[in-house]
């Protein structure tokens, strides 16, 4: 498996001085060091459908403008999700099929089988439980003392929610983010990893073994948790073990990383623009729109990949069958032609909900309403308890070109 080469001299230059053809936005360090935005701004302006001939992940196209991303995302005939939706290729001996990386009709059959777990009626049933858990977490936080927001709030809330969706043994819920982090720190995502392939494979096979027991226990049941629905749906009948593992990872990462990093991102962004924080305190009815704006501004998953299966024109470029195509959601959400003053957080932005963070078409995020609900409830309860969540040190970010997230963020809570 290819490892990331050291950053070239060109990529270390100011983005405006870097030769256009040398720009390679797949480096995880660009996201870890929060240096990605000017590179994408230049691509949107000068080469919005950009070809990188040589990278740690092989040659690939970057789609960077909002409208082009939307067009590629909805063109399922020319741009296939099979076999993987991240920029790197998985090891041939450990490919994990999952329905987000499938085309129709197989994708639709599997997605529809598990969708009732996050359907509107089920979300209405879950809301009181989410609020109770949010309140318990917030009431246990130290006021006036420094602590790390990421594990204490962002991870804990999303992990508890995941345990509910899987009907996972609550006392073992810490395993869920552990498995999620193992899955999303692979070389095909970041180019290099401090975890060996053998160690990652061992951890994920332990995940499969644990969930296999849950599958066996729930056959014949009719509960609305993810495992029961998979175990009793014809769409998942005779599913190979690695496909089961792939779908588990999809649901775990989808329910963990995205909401978790939007929770942290919202706190960070409101500290960057204190006037928006004050606006929120003065008018809490802005919370639902602020949630959409945070998801746009943070863009918790930076990209999605497609594989071109038929020669197709995108913008002024002809993309050939067999080419790898990367939709940079993180760039589409900063597209100046779509979002005025796109780099800043505006909690009352009128078109905040038109962001591309959830994707478009058949692969649009299945749990988007659940994620929004968790964020809404959290901010309702935060505003009721605290005057401010102050970020007291620059956060540590994840080295990944896929999960755009936070490893730690020291904060202090200030009471009313």
C-alpha positions in Angstrom: 0.0 0.0 0.0 1.3 3.4 -0.9 2.5 5.7 1.9 2.3 9.5 1.6 5.5 11.1 0.2 6.9 14.0 2.1 5.2 17.2 1.2 6.9 18.7 -1.9 8.5 22.1 -1.8 5.7 23.3 -4.1 3.0 22.4 -1.6 4.8 24.2 1.2 4.9 27.4 -0.8 2.2 30.1 -0.5 -0.7 28.6 -2.5 -0.6 31.6 -4.9 3.1 30.9 -5.7 2.6 27.1 -6.1 2.5 25.9 -9.7 -1.1 25.0 -10.5 -0.2 21.5 -11.7 1.7 20.8 -8.5 -1.3 21.4 -6.2 -2.2 18.1 -4.4 -5.0 18.7 -1.8 -5.0 15.0 -0.7 -2.3 15.6 2.0 -3.8 14.9 5.4 -1.4 17.5 6.9 -3.2 20.3 5.1 -6.2 19.5 7.2 -4.3 18.8 10.4 -2.6 22.2 10.1 -5.7 24.1 8.9 -4.0 25.1 5.7 -6.4 23.7 3.1 -8.7 26.6 2.5 -6.4 28.8 0.3 -5.4 25.9 -2.0 -9.1 25.1 -2.7 -9.8 28.8 -3.2 -7.2 28.9 -5.9 -8.5 25.8 -7.6 -12.1 27.1 -7.6 -10.8 30.3 -9.2 -8.3 28.9 -11.7 -8.9 25.2 -12.2 -12.1 24.0 -10.7 -11.9 20.6 -12.3 -8.3 19.9 -11.4 -6.1 16.9 -12.3 -3.4 15.7 -10.0 -1.2 13.3 -11.9 0.9 12.1 -9.0 -0.1 11.6 -5.4 0.2 9.1 -2.6 -3.2 7.8 -3.8 -2.4 7.8 -7.5 -3.8 10.2 -10.1 -7.2 11.8 -9.4 -9.5 14.6 -10.4 -10.6 17.3 -7.9 -14.1 18.7 -8.2 -14.1 21.9 -6.2 -17.1 24.1 -7.2 -20.5 23.7 -5.6 -22.5 23.2 -8.9 -19.9 20.7 -10.3 -19.9 18.7 -7.1 -23.7 18.5 -7.2 -23.7 17.5 -10.8 -21.2 14.7 -10.2 -22.9 13.5 -7.0 -26.3 13.1 -8.8 -24.9 11.5 -12.0 -25.0 7.9 -10.9 -24.8 6.6 -14.4 -21.4 8.1 -15.2 -19.9 8.2 -11.7 -20.0 5.0 -9.7 -19.6 4.6 -5.9 -18.3 1.1 -6.3 -16.0 -0.1 -4.8 -15.0 2.7 -2.4 -16.0 6.3 -1.5 -12.6 7.5 -0.2 -9.7 8.8 -2.2 -7.4 5.8 -1.5 -7.8 2.2 -2.6 -8.3 -0.4 0.1 -5.9 -3.3 0.4 -7.1 -6.1 -2.0 -7.1 -8.7 0.8 -9.2 -6.5 3.2 -11.9 -4.7 1.2 -15.0 -4.0 3.2 -18.1 -3.6 1.0 -20.8 -1.2 2.3 -24.0 0.1 0.8 -22.7 3.7 0.4 -20.1 2.2 -1.9 -22.6 0.3 -4.0 -24.7 1.3 -7.0 -28.3 0.7 -7.7 -30.3 -1.5 -7.1 -28.2 -3.2 -4.4 -27.6 0.1 -2.7 -31.3 0.9 -2.4 -32.2 -2.5 -1.1 -29.7 -2.3 1.8 -30.2 1.3 2.6 -34.0 1.0 2.8 -33.7 -2.0 5.1 -32.0 0.1 7.9 -33.5 3.5 7.2 -36.4 3.0 9.6 -34.0 3.4 12.5 -33.6 7.1 11.7 -37.1 7.8 10.2 -39.0 10.8 11.4 -41.3 8.8 13.7 -38.4 7.1 15.3 -36.6 10.4 15.8 -39.6 11.8 17.6 -39.4 8.8 19.9 -35.7 9.3 20.5 -35.8 13.1 21.2 -36.7 12.8 24.9 -33.9 10.3 25.4 -31.3 12.4 23.6 -32.3 15.5 25.7 -32.0 13.5 28.9 -28.6 12.3 27.9 -27.4 15.8 26.9 -28.6 17.2 30.2 -26.8 14.4 32.2 -23.5 15.1 30.3 -23.7 18.9 30.6 -24.7 18.7 34.3 -21.6 16.6 35.0 -19.1 19.1 33.5 -16.8 21.2 35.6 -17.7 24.9 35.5 -14.8 27.4 35.5 -12.2 24.7 35.1 -10.3 23.7 32.0 -11.2 20.4 30.4 -11.1 18.7 26.9 -14.4 19.2 25.1 -13.9 16.5 22.5 -14.0 13.4 24.8 -16.2 14.9 27.5 -19.0 16.1 25.3 -18.6 15.5 21.5 -17.5 11.9 21.8 -19.6 11.0 24.8 -22.9 12.3 23.3 -22.4 10.6 19.9 -21.2 7.4 21.5 -24.3 7.2 23.6 -26.5 7.8 20.6 -24.7 5.1 18.6 -25.2 2.6 21.4 -28.9 3.4 21.2 -29.1 3.0 17.4 -27.4 -0.4 17.6 -29.0 -1.4 20.9 -25.4 -1.9 21.8 -24.5 -3.0 25.4 -24.2 0.4 27.1 -21.3 -0.5 29.4 -19.2 -1.4 26.3 -20.0 1.8 24.3 -16.4 3.0 24.5 -15.6 0.4 21.9 -17.7 2.2 19.2 -15.4 5.3 18.8 -12.4 3.0 19.2 -13.5 1.0 16.2 -14.5 4.1 14.3 -11.1 5.7 14.8 -9.3 2.5 13.7 -11.4 2.4 10.5 -10.8 6.1 9.6 -7.0 6.2 10.4 -6.1 3.8 7.5 -3.5 4.7 4.9 -6.1 4.9 2.2 -7.6 7.9 4.1 -4.5 9.7 5.4 -1.6 8.4 3.4 0.2 7.2 6.5 -0.8 5.9 9.9 0.8 5.1 13.2 -1.2 1.9 13.3 0.0 -1.1 11.3 -2.3 -2.8 8.8 -2.1 -5.9 10.9 -3.2 -4.1 14.1 -6.0 -2.3 12.3 -7.2 -5.6 10.8 -7.1 -7.3 14.2 -9.1 -4.5 15.8 -11.8 -4.5 13.1 -12.1 -8.3 13.1 -12.7 -8.0 16.9 -15.5 -5.5 16.0 -16.9 -8.1 13.6 -16.8 -10.9 16.2 -18.6 -8.7 18.8 -21.3 -7.7 16.3 -21.7 -11.3 15.0 -22.9 -12.3 18.4 -25.5 -9.4 18.4 -26.6 -10.5 14.9 -27.2 -14.1 16.1 -29.1 -13.0 19.2 -31.4 -10.7 17.2 -32.5 -13.0 14.4 -36.2 -13.4 14.4 -36.7 -10.1 16.2 -38.5 -7.0 15.0 -36.8 -4.1 16.9 -35.9 -0.9 15.2 -32.2 -1.0 15.9 -29.6 -1.3 13.1 -28.6 -4.9 13.9 -32.1 -6.3 14.2 -33.1 -4.7 10.9 -30.0 -6.1 9.1 -30.4 -9.6 10.7 -34.0 -9.9 9.6 -34.0 -8.2 6.2 -33.7 -10.2 2.9 -31.5 -7.4 1.6 -28.7 -8.6 4.0 -29.4 -12.3 3.7 -26.3 -14.4 3.0 -24.1 -11.3 3.5 -20.4 -12.2 3.6 -18.7 -11.4 7.0 -16.5 -8.6 5.5 -19.6 -6.9 4.0 -21.3 -7.0 7.4 -18.2 -5.4 8.8 -18.2 -2.8 6.1 -21.8 -1.8 6.7 -21.1 -1.7 10.5 -18.2 0.6 9.9 -20.3 2.8 7.6 -23.0 3.2 10.3 -20.6 3.7 13.1 -18.5 6.3 11.3 -21.6 8.0 9.9 -23.1 8.2 13.3 -19.9 9.1 15.2 -17.4 11.2 13.2 -19.8 13.6 11.5 -21.9 14.7 14.5 -19.0 14.5 16.9 -16.9 16.9 14.8 -19.8 19.3 14.1 -20.4 19.5 17.9 -16.7 20.5 18.4 -16.7 22.7 15.2 -19.7 24.7 16.4 -18.0 25.6 19.7 -14.8 26.5 17.9 -16.5 28.7 15.2 -18.6 30.6 17.7 -15.3 31.5 19.6 -13.8 32.7 16.3 -16.8 35.0 15.7 -18.0 36.2 19.1 -20.5 38.5 17.6 -22.3 35.4 16.2 -22.2 33.9 19.7 -23.8 37.0 21.1 -26.4 36.9 18.3 -27.3 33.3 19.3 -27.6 34.3 23.0 -29.9 37.1 22.1 -32.1 34.9 19.9 -32.0 31.2 20.6 -34.6 30.6 17.9 -31.7 30.8 15.5 -30.4 27.5 16.7 -31.8 25.3 13.9 -30.4 27.6 11.2 -27.1 27.8 13.1 -26.9 24.0 13.2 -27.1 23.9 9.4 -24.5 26.7 9.1 -22.1 24.9 11.5 -22.4 21.7 9.4 -21.6 23.8 6.3 -18.7 25.6 7.9 -17.2 22.5 9.5 -17.9 20.0 6.7 -17.2 17.0 8.9 -16.3 14.7 5.9 -14.0 16.6 3.5 -14.6 14.5 0.4 -16.4 11.7 -1.3 -14.9 9.7 -4.2 -16.5 8.4 -7.4 -15.2 6.2 -10.2 -15.9 7.4 -13.7 -17.5 4.6 -15.8 -18.3 6.6 -19.0 -16.4 9.5 -20.6 -18.1 12.6 -19.2 -17.6 16.4 -19.5 -17.4 18.2 -16.2 -16.9 21.9 -16.5 -14.3 22.4 -19.3 -12.6 19.0 -18.8 -13.3 15.6 -20.2 -13.1 12.9 -17.5 -12.4 9.5 -19.0 -13.8 6.1 -17.9 -11.6 4.6 -15.3 -10.5 7.9 -13.8 -10.8 8.6 -10.0 -13.0 11.6 -9.2 -13.0 13.3 -5.8 -15.8 15.7 -4.8 -14.3 18.0 -2.2 -17.4 18.9 -0.1 -15.1 21.1 2.0 -14.5 23.3 -1.1 -18.0 23.3 -2.3 -19.2 24.6 1.1 -16.7 27.5 0.7 -17.7 28.3 -2.9 -18.0 32.1 -3.0 -20.5 31.9 -5.9 -22.9 30.0 -3.6 -22.2 31.4 -0.1 -21.4 35.0 0.4 -18.5 35.5 2.8 -18.2 31.8 2.7 -15.2 31.4 5.0 -16.9 32.8 8.1 -19.8 31.5 10.2 -23.0 33.4 9.9 -25.6 31.8 12.1 -28.5 33.5 10.3 -27.2 32.8 6.8 -30.3 32.5 4.6 -29.1 29.6 2.5 -27.2 27.6 5.1 -29.2 24.5 4.5 -28.1 24.3 0.9 -24.6 23.0 1.9 -23.2 19.9 0.4 -22.0 18.2 3.6 -24.7 15.6 3.4 -24.2 14.9 -0.4 -26.9 14.7 -3.0 -28.8 12.0 -4.8 -29.2 8.4 -3.7 -26.2 8.6 -1.4 -27.4 11.6 0.6 -26.6 11.1 4.3 -29.2 8.8 5.8 -28.9 10.1 9.3 -28.8 13.8 8.6 -31.9 14.6 10.6 -30.7 12.7 13.6 -27.4 14.6 13.5 -29.2 17.9 13.3 -31.4 17.0 16.1 -28.5 16.1 18.4 -26.8 19.4 17.6 -30.1 21.4 18.2 -30.8 19.8 21.5 -27.2 20.3 22.7 -27.2 24.0 21.9 -30.7 24.5 23.5 -29.4 23.0 26.7 -26.0 24.7 26.5 -27.6 28.1 26.3 -29.9 27.3 29.2 -26.9 26.5 31.4 -23.9 28.5 30.4 -23.1 32.0 29.2 -20.2 30.7 27.1 -18.1 27.7 26.2 -14.6 29.4 25.9 -12.0 27.7 23.8 -8.8 28.4 25.7 -6.2 26.9 23.4 -6.1 26.1 19.7 -7.6 22.7 19.1 -5.6 19.7 17.9 -6.9 18.5 14.5 -7.0 15.0 12.9 -4.5 14.2 10.2 -6.9 13.0 7.5 -8.2 14.1 4.1 -11.6 12.5 4.8 -12.6 13.0 8.4 -12.3 16.8 9.1 -12.2 16.7 12.8 -10.8 17.5 16.2 -8.6 15.3 18.4 -8.8 17.7 21.4 -10.1 21.2 22.3 -9.5 22.6 25.7 -12.4 24.8 27.0 -13.7 26.5 30.1 -17.4 26.8 30.8 -18.6 30.2 32.1 -21.9 30.3 34.0 -24.6 33.0 33.4 
